[in-house]
Amino acid sequence: MAFQTHFCYPPTMQITVQLPDDLARHPNPAREALEAFAIEGYRSGVLSAHQIRLLLGFETGCELDAFLKEHEVWDRAYSVEDLEKDAAGFERHA
């Protein structure tokens, strides 16, 4: 038996967003809104790196990495717990 999937959305979709006047006066408000959407989606885990690379039109992962770095978005922040684990590991090997 063949399994078929049917998507409820087309492969590409156009979304219309109403922007406040002050944001609409920015040089490229549509790009700013799209980038903000991508950043928040990535930070929250809703969007993958691959998805935001496609969404923002980057051809390479290096372009995406530069964008994320520019906006101070990190895959995984170095936490206090990470520091404590590393310190404990160094103490064991000293």
Secondary structure as UniProt FT lines:
FT   HELIX           21..24
FT   HELIX           29..44
FT   HELIX           49..56
FT   HELIX           61..70
FT   TURN            71..72
FT   HELIX           80..93
//
